[in-house]
């Protein structure tokens, strides 16, 4: 069981910002959406990097309903990014957003990135939500595209995360961890394994941060006040990853 202590969001006197970022595969909201909203709310995130957001009939309304039920607003993504989305709290000031569709491999699902640039007080941050391919070669190529897209945001500090469909010893995971900070490895907190919610045995969901972002803690929010294990099992088939980060003033 994890310690429930994780820094709360705040703005520091020097203009830097402590924020909470949550990465969560919501399985198209096909499970218990009330439990899902309770988990997100209890994590008190400033940013939610969503994977498998609704993509079909009334997808915007479904995503907006989840955001409202969990104290967030829809920032970008969903069907327009082939599944990844970003939610944010009202604490964030949005500078710009862009949804990116990745090259389609015949016979495989279309993939994409939801991206944004936001500010918290004096801190400016690039954000990217991803869900990488099940196929190894395509996944590795998408890892390179992720790094390129993150650099193209043109900001000094950034966070990226989502469902990598790969464990930390995999080639793509190692490629990302070589270029970015693997937040869980830098500052372990909470639980480690994210899949499956019913039988956690592997870490395939992760958050990464660029150099200069201070990782204050990262992991599955087991034991966090308000996060009930029954809700985690009922909400979706993945467990979420929560990180507290300090973003320097721009």
N, C-alpha and C positions, 0 to 999 in steps of 0.2 A: 504494500500500500504506500502510495506516495505521500510525502509531506504536503499539506495544503498550502504552504507558504509559496507564493509567487508574487513578484512585484506588481502593484497596481499601476494603471495608466496615470501618468502625470506629466506636467511640463516643468522642466527645471529652470532655475533662475538664469542659467546661461543660454537659454533658448533651445537646449536639447529636449528631446521628448522620450519618455518611456511609454512604449505601446505594447499591446498584446495582439498577436497575430495567430489566427486559427486556420489550419488546413483540414478540410473535411470532404470526403467522398460521400455524397448524400444519396447515391443510387437512384437518381431521378425522382426522389421523394416518394418512392413506392412503399415505404414502410410506415412507421408511426411518426407522423409529422409533428404531433404535439410533443413527443419525447425528443425529437430532433431540435425543436425550438427551445425546449427546456435546457438541453445540453449547451447549445450556443449561448443562450442567455446567461447561464451560470459561469461560463468561461469569460464573460465580459470583454469580448474582443473589440479592438478598434478596426481590424480588418479580418474578413473571413474569405479565405481562398477556397472556393467551392469547386468540386469535381462532380461530374455526372449531374449537373443541374438539369431540370426539365428542358427538353428540346422540341417537343411536339405540341399537341393541342393545348392552347392557352398557357404556353410555357411562361410568358411574362407575368401573367397573373399569379401563377403558382409560386414563382420565385419572389415576387413582391409580397405575397402572403407570408412566406417564410421569413423574409426580412422584417416585416412589420411585427410578426409574432416574437421575434428574438431581439428587438431593439436596434435593428439595422436598417439601412436603405440599400437598394440595388445600385451598385456603382457601374458595373459593365458586365458583359458576357452572357452566357446562356447558349441558346441556339446559334447566335451569331459568332460564337467562338467554338462551336461543336461540342459544348458541354462545360468547359471551365467558366467560372464566373467569379466576380469579386463583390462582396458586400462590405459596407463600412458603417461606422458609427457617425453620428453628427459631429463628432470631434474633428473629423477629417475635412480638410478643404481640398476640393478636387481641382487639379490643374488641367488634366487632359486624360482621355481614355482611348484605347484602340483594341479592337478584337482582330486577331490574326488567325487565318485558316492556313494550315500546313499542307504541303503537297500530299495528294491522295494516292495511296498505293491501291491499285485495283484489288478488290476482294476484301479489303480491310476497312475498318471504321475511319471516318474522317477525324482528324485531330486538330486542335487549335490552342491558342493562348489567349487569355484575357489579361490585358495590361492596363496600367494606369500610372500616373504620377500624382501624388498627393502631398499635402503638407500638414504637419502637426506643430502648431506654434512656429518656431523658427527652423524646424527640421523638415527637409524635403526628401521624399522617398519614392523610388520606383517600385512597382509591385507587379508580379506576374503569377498567374495561376495556370497550372498545367495538368494534363493527364496523358502520360506517355504511352506509346504503343505496346501491345502485348508481344510483338515480334522483335527479336533482339536487334537485328540490323537497322530496322526503321527506328526503333527506340534510341539507338546510339546516335543516329543522324539527328533526331529531334532534340537530343541533349545538346548537340552543337548549335542547333537553331535557337534553343533557349538561351544559351550564353550570348549568342550574337544579338538576339532581341533585347536582352537585358542591357547590354552595352549600348544598343541603339536608343535606349530611353534617354540617354544623355544626362544622367544624374549620378552624383558621386556615391550615393548610398541606395541600396535596393534589397528587396526580399523577394524570393521566389519559392514556390512550393506546390505540393499536390501529391497526386498518386503517380509514383514512378513505375509501378508494375515491375519493380526490381529491388532486390535486397542490397545492403551496403557493399557486399563483395562483388556485385555485378559491374560490368564494364561501364555502363552509362552512369550509374550512381557514383562510381569512383571518378569519372570524368567531371561530374559536377562538383564533387567534394574537393577535387584538386584545384578548381578555379574559385570556389566559394567556400564559406564556412558552413559545414553541416551542423546546424544549430544543436541538434541532440548530442552529437559527439563532443562539441565544444563545452556545453554546459548541461549535463544530463539532469533531468528533473522528471518526476512522474514515471509513468510506465514507458516501456520501450516498444513493444510490438503493437502493430496497428491492424493486422489482418489475421484472421477474421474477427469481427466483434464477438461472435459466439465462442471462438477458440483462438485467441491471439497467440500466434507462433512465429510471425515474421514482421519485419519493419520494411514496408514498401511505400509508406507515405512519409514525406519529410519536408522540412523547411530549411532553406539556405539563405545566407545573408552575405553581402559583399564585405570586403575588408573595411574596417572602421566602424561597423555596426557592432555594438557590444551585446553579446548574448547573455542574458541574465538567468535563463532557464528554459528548457524545452523538453517536451515529452507528452505522452498521453495523460490527460488530466484526471487520473484516478485519484480519488481522495480529495479533490478540490471541492470546497463547500458548494453544495447545490448540485453537483454532478453525481447522479445516482447510477450505479452499475446496471440496474434494470433498464434505465433510459438509454444507456450506451448500447446495450444489446438490442433494444427495440427500435432504435432510431434509423439504423442502416447497417450494412454489412462490414463497414470499416470503423475503426476507432479514430477519433480526431487527434491532431497534433497541435499543441498550444505552446507558443513561445512568448517570452517577455524580452523585448529588445530595447536598447537605448540607442536612439538615432541622434547623432551629433547635429548641432545647429549648422545650417548651410552658410 
